[in-house]
Amino acid sequence: MKENKDKKKVGVLRGGVGGDYTSSLERGADLISHIVEYLADKYKIVDILVDRDGVWHINGIQAKPADLMYRVDVVWNTAHSSLCSILERLSIPVIGVDSFVHGIGNNRTLLLQHIKELDIKMPQHIILPFYQADFDGPKNARLDSHQARQEYAEKKAQEVFKKFAGPWIVRSLTHDSGSAVHVAKTLPELANAIEDILVHKTSILVEELIAGQIVPVHSLRDFRGEEIYTLPLGNLPASPKEEITSLTKKLHQHLGQHTYMKSNFLLTPKGRVYLTGLFFHPNLKKASHLSQSLESVGAKVHHFIEHMIEKAR
């Protein structure tokens, strides 16, 4: 059987310097798996790996980003958003988000400021920078490292308590840091949660815990004849469903031209709606919420992938 020479060459960019390296490898593997299984007649994979030292490789051979100019038709970036700008300077079409939008998705304070005009509520929060022994360590030289972290965690717990009362959700800002997500109801529990995450050398998000139903919403640009298409929200009452759908479309439109966005909302028993997070890397696993949402409208993950590729080209 002859290979289709008209296949579009799709670069899958994964890895990169930083804490998201492992997650990026997994996202890239999921993407490659779907293309090979369902779209191999249309697309040819070009595997692009940036190792932990920042060295680029194309199909396993060390290379430079400029080497991609005539070897790919489009690159899907599953790594850090900063790599998109390198490819864009080479006039290579890229699937991904720019550093600004990526930063908004990872910085609650910046996100809140940027969407202020949209009148979208978010839970109260505070971000604690990662612990640096040289700067945040004890003034008392007799304290060991464990005691120093404990003292620092107690101090930060007091700062959070003064800003807003518990219960609190405490988590790392780095998705693959290896730390747990904690729920703290008392001040000592809050200090213990902060101390536990300090060990992983990552910034910490402390957020007020609001009881309610998590409502994830996936939105796509220029899909099925709609400028912003939202996948079904599930079994929700009509009023909050309409409100969340409207907020999602406003958010997606407000944050730029990126094709895909996932918005996480919280719906309280009293019908109040809070935005709790934005995500721009789709979860392409076959059992993911995105996959289930696509199937509810008669689509598959590979249809989504094809839309993303063609939209970028």
N, C-alpha and C positions, 0 to 999 in steps of 0.2 A: 504494500500500500504506500503510495507516494505521499510525502508530507506536503501539506498545504503551504505554499510559499507566500501566500497572502496573509498569513497569520500576523497579527499585531504583536510586537515584542513588548511584554509588560515586565518592567523591573520591579522586584519586590525588595525594598530597602528595609533592613532590620539590623538590630544591635545598637551600636552607638556608645559613646562615653556617658556614664552616669548610672543612676539607680534603676532606670527603667530597662536595662539591658535584657534581663531574663524575660520580662513580659513581652518585649518587642520580638524576641526570637520566637516566642509562642504564637504571637499574633501573625507573624510572617509565615510560620509553618501552617497555620490554619488557612490562610489565604492561598498559599501554594497548593495545599491539598484540594481545595474546592476547584481551583482552576484546572488542575491536572485531571480531576475526576469528571468534571462537568463541562468545561470550556476549552478543552485541549484542541478542539477543531478550529477555534477562533484565535487563541492566544498562546504565545510561546513565552515561558518563564525565563527571565534573566535574574539570577540570584545575586543580590548585592548585599554584602555584609560589611559593616563597619565594626571592627573589633574594639575591645575595651581601651586600647591605646589610640583609637581614632584612625587606624589604618583601614583604607577601603580595599575590598576584594570583589571582583566580578567573576562569578562562577568559580570561586575558589582560588583565583589568581590575583595577587596584589596589583592594584591599579590606582588611577586617579579619577576623581569625579568627571573630569573633562573627557575621559575615555568612553563615557556613556553616551556622548552626543550623537553618535551614529550607530549605537548598538541597541537603543530602546526607542519605543514610540511614546511611552508614558511610564512614570515610576510611581508606585504606591508606597508611600512612606509609612511604615509601621513603627518607626523609631521616633526620636525627639524632633519636635517641630523645627528646630534650628537648622536641620539638614535640608528642609524644603528650600530655604533661601539660597543654598549653594546650587541646587539644581535649577532653580528659577533664573539665576544669573547666567546659566548656560542655555537658557530658553528651552529647557526640557519640561514638558507638561508633568505636573505633580498632583497626586491625590493625597491630600493632607491639609492641615491647617497651619496658618502662619504663627509665629511666636507670640504675637499679641493675643490672638484668640486662645491659644494654648495656655497662656499665662492667666487669662481671665478664668478659664476652667479650673485652674489650680490655686487661685487666690481669691478667697471669699470676699475680702475687703474690696479688692479691685472690681470684682464682679458686681458687688452691691452698688458701688459708685457708678459703674457703667450702665446699669439698668435702672437707675433711680427714676428716670423719666417714664418708665414703663409701668410704674406702680405695682411692682411685684415684691411680695413679702418674702423674707428669708429668716430662718432662726438666728437668734443672737449667737455670736461666736467670738473667739479670740484665738489668734495664732501665736504660739510660743516658738521662738527660734531655737534651733538645736543647741544643746548644751555644749559649751566649749570650756574645758577645764581652766585654760589660761585666763579667760575673761570672767567666767561665771563661778569659778572655783571659790573655795572658802578663804576668808580673810584669816581664819585660825589655821595655822600651819599644822596643827596637831591632828586635824581631821583627815581620815583616810578617804579614798575616792568614793567609797560607798556612802559614807557619812556626808560627803560633800554633795553628792547627787540628791541625797535625801533632804538635806537642808534647802537646796535649790528648788526641789519639787514642792516642798511645803510653802516656800515663798511664792512660787508661781500659782499654787492652788489658792492662796489668799487673794492674789490679784484677780483671779477668775471669779472668786466668790463675791468680791466687791463690785464686779461689773454686772453679773447676773447670777441668780440662784439656780440650784440644781433641781432635778437631776441633770447630769451632763453625759454626753457621748465624747469619748476621748480616743483619738486615732492619729496615726501617722499621716503626714501629707504625702509621703512617698509610698506608692501603691505596693511595691514589692520589697518593702523594708524588712519584712518578716515579723513585724510586731502585731500584736492582737488589737482588736477594737474593744474598748472597755466602756461599760456603763457604770457611772459613779453616782451614788445617792447622797453620800456624806462627804464632808471636807477631807477626812482621812482617806477615804476611798479615792477621792480625786487626786490627792497627793501621791498615793500608791500607783495610780494609773499613769500619771505623768512620769514618775520615776521609772516605771517599767519601759516606757517608750524611749526615755532618755538613753538607755543602753544601746539603742539601735542608731544613734547619731543622726536623727532626722527631726525636722520641725514637726510641731504637734498642733493639731486642730482640736480645740475644745468647743463644743457646740451645745446649746440647750437642747434637752431631750423633750420633744413634743410628741404626745401620743397621737397616733393616727395611722392611716393607710398609705403605704408607699405606692406611688403611681408613676411608673417609668413610661416615657413617651418617646418614640423614635420618629424623627422627621426627615424628609428627603426633599431636596430642591428639584423642581421640574420633573416630577414623577407622576405618571398617569394623567397628564394634562393639567396638573395643578402646580402653581408656582412653589408653594410649600405644602407637601403632602404629609399628613400625620397618620401613622398606622393606628389601628383601633386601640382604644383605651381599656377595653374589657367591660365588666359589669359594674358600671357606675351610674348613679342617678343622672338624669339629663342635665340638670343645672350645673353641677361641678364638672361634668364631662365637657360641656360647651365652654366653660370658663378655662379649663386646663388646655383644651385644644386651641382656644384663642390666644392664650398666653404663650404656648409653644410656638405658634406661627409668628407672633410678635418678636419673640426672642430670636428665632432663627433668622428672621428678616433683619433684625437690628444688629446681629453679630457678624454679618458679612455674607460672602458668596460661597462659603464651604457647602458641600453637597449634603453631608450627613451630620446629624446632631442627636444626641440622646439627652433628654431633660428628665431629671428626677424631681417629682413633686411629692409633697406630703399633704394629704387630705384629712383634716381633723374631724372628729364626730360632730362638731358644730358647723362643718362645711367650710372652714377656712382653708385656704390653699397657700402653701409655702413652697418655694423653690429650694431644693437642698443640694443640687449638684448638676453640672454639665459635663458631658463626655463626648469626645470627637473620634475616638478609635472604636469602630464597631466590633462587637463580640461575634465572630463568625462561626463559633462552635455550633454543631448541629442541634444541641439541646438548649441553646441560649434563648433569652427572652426575645431578642431580635428575630431569631429563626421562627419561633412560635408566632410572633406578631405577623411576620410575612406570610406564613402559612394560612393565617386566618383570613387573608385577602387573596388567597390562591397563588401566592408567589413563593419562591424558594430563595435561599441565600445566594445561589449562583446567579439568579436574576438580579438581585441587589448588586452583586459584584460587577456584573456586566454593565449595569446602569452607571455605576461609579466610574468605570473605566471609560465608557463612551462619553460620559459627561465631561471628563477631564480632557479627552482628546478633541 
